[in-house]
Amino acid sequence: MLRTRFLLFLVPFVIWFVWRFIAQRTGRDMGSTPWAWLFAAGAILLGVSVMALGVWHPSHGRQAYVPAEVTEGGAIAPGHFEDRTPAHP
């Protein structure tokens, strides 16, 4: 997950330097690199990805996690979430 976010942060830089390379090969004069704009664009992409994760990733706040277990036959039962049973007084 962290690697994906890092790659999202690098997207504006890659686009800028590829565009700069192409522009210089065609003879255009390029100004200085807009570092602040590139960092801001990368930060915006990171923020959007974090918000998207919060919107589309399921929340298991009202469920209990049951860890993986080894069954009697030696197979592994994967971990999963189960609904919590309400405590009755």
N, C-alpha and C positions, 0 to 999 in steps of 0.2 A: 504494500500500500504506500509506503514511504517512497519507494522508487518511482511509482507512478506519479506521485505528487511532485517529485523532483523533476521528472520529465515534463510535466505540465508547466512548471516554472521556467524550464529551458526553452519552451516552444517560441516565445517572442524573440529570444536571442538567436535561435537557429534561423527563423524567418528573416530577421534583420540582416544577418551576416550572409545568408544565401542571396538575398536581394542586393546587398552591397557588392558582393562578388560579381553578380551578373551585370549590375550597373557599371562597375568599373571596367569590365571587359568590353562594354559597348562605348566607352569613352566618356561617360558622365562623370562630372566632378562631384564627389561625395563630401558632405560636411563631416563634422565630428559625430561620433557615436552617441545617441541619446540614452545614456545609461539610466538616468532617472525614469524615463518613460518605459524602458525595457523592464526595469525592476518593478515598476508600478503595474505593467501589464501582466507580468508573472505573478505578482501578488494577487491581482484580481482573479486570474485563473485558479490559483490555489483557493481563494475564498469561495469561488463558485463551486469548485469541486467538493469542498467541505460542506457547503449548504446542500448540494445535491445528494451527498451521502446521507445527511440528516433527513432529507425528504423521502428518498427512495429506499433506504436500507431499513429493514424491519427492526422494530424495537422489541426487545424481549423483557421489558421492565416488569411485567406482571407474570412472568414465567420463571420457573426454576430450571437450572441447567443440570442435567443428569450426565455425569462423565462417562466416557467409554469404559466398557467392561470386557473381561475375557470370560466367555461362557465355558460351560463344562466340556464341550467338544473342542475347545481350543480356538474357536472363532472369536473375532473381536466385534462386539456390538458397538456401533459408533455412538458418540455422544449426541444428545438431543435436548430439546427444550420441552418441558411439560407444564401444563397449567397448574398453578399452585392451588391446593385445596384450602378453602377457607377454614380457619380455626373456629370451632364451635365451642362456646363456653359451657 
